[in-house]
Amino acid sequence: MSATLTFLGGAGGTVTGSKHLLEDGSRRLLLDCGLFQGLKALRLRNWAAPPLSPATLGAVVLSHAHIDHSGYLPRLCRDGFSGPVYEQPPEMTYVVHGEPEAATGLRDAITSRLGWRAAVAEDGQRVTL
């Protein structure tokens, strides 16, 4: 049995938007699920339709929780992905966002969907890493 790896983002001139599709003929796994960052031309790619049918994925494996490796996950779920997400959970995920309601919503989604502990960062808050 052979497997194929298709680079859907994070290759070809950019280090953001990491997405790699691993297929073995009967199963499909997405390695990383990141947002594009940086220049507007890259960021606009985040609004395009997913480069695959999310409902056909068996699982997503995240290498780490940086937004350029995990930030596209809410879009993937919205568009039909319902499988497991595998990653070593952090001790705490800190949500940093300008709008309090958006940050609270993201914190709640991280907690309910991924089961991680999450907190909204406060101005001036100091965290020991």
C-alpha positions, 0 to 999 in steps of 0.5 A: 500500500502506498500513501500520497502527501499533498501540500495544500498550504505552507509550501511554495514561497510562504511558511504560513497556512500549513496544510498537508493532506495524507491519503492511503487510498481509503483514509484521509488525514490532514496534517496541520490546518493553518491560517495564512498570515502576512501580505494581503494576497496570502490572508485572502486565501483564508476566505477561499473555499477549503482546498478539499471536502472537510467531511471526507477527512478522518482526522486532523493532526496538529503539530502545534497550536500556532495560528499558522498551523491550527487557525483554519480549524474552525472553518474546517469544522464549520464546513463539515469536518466532524472527526477527531483532532489530535495534538498534545494539549498545552497546559493553557491556551491564551487567547489574545484578541482585540474584541472581548466578545470575539476573544471570549467566543474563541476561548469557549470554542477552544474549551468545548471543541478541543477540551483545552484549558483556555483563558482570555489574556488581559492587558498587562497580564504577565504569564510565566512560561 
